Amino acid sequence: MTRALSRVGGLVASLLLLGSAGPEERRLGPMLFTGADPAALVEGGRVWLYPTGPGDRLYAWSSDDLAGWRRSGELIRRKDIAWIEDKRRRSLWAPHMAAANGRYYLYYSVGPQESWASQIGVAVCDTPAGPCRDSGRPLIDGTDSDDFAGRPSGRCADGMAP
């Protein structure tokens, strides 16, 4: 397990360097996956990456040798998350997957935060490849913050003190 984590650490470092390289440098390396900000999960000898995707959906990428990568089906789509208001141009980004109690939990940000406060959602999955089912409400809602300009300070949306 330590060896696998060491390999994942090296992969993440390589991905960060690849992401910071100029356009010419990026073309020299192999295309591992599409997306940005990948979170990694090692499960059963397989490495799973969860990058920010095209905006309206999230995917997982996996590899058992860190050389060949395969994209899973959709983990979750924005249109399947009922608490995200359609009138706002919202995107899903910065996903992270955690394993606990025989299930997988996909955490994701909903933004941008310029016009509206960001939110964090959580969805439950049976496998690291999804599909995932949203919990039905935001886990964290940025409008609860006292410094969010879109609401008066002093009280959270759920009635609790900030």
Secondary structure, 3 states (H helix, E strand, C coil): CHHHHHHHHHHHHHHHHHHHCCHHHHHHCCCCCCCEEEEEEEECCEEEEEEECCCCEEEEEEECCCCCCEEEEEEEEHHHCCCCCCCCCCEEEEEEEEEECCEEEEEEEEECCCCCCCEEEEEEECCCCCCEEECCCCCEEHHHCCCCCCCCCCCCCCCCCC
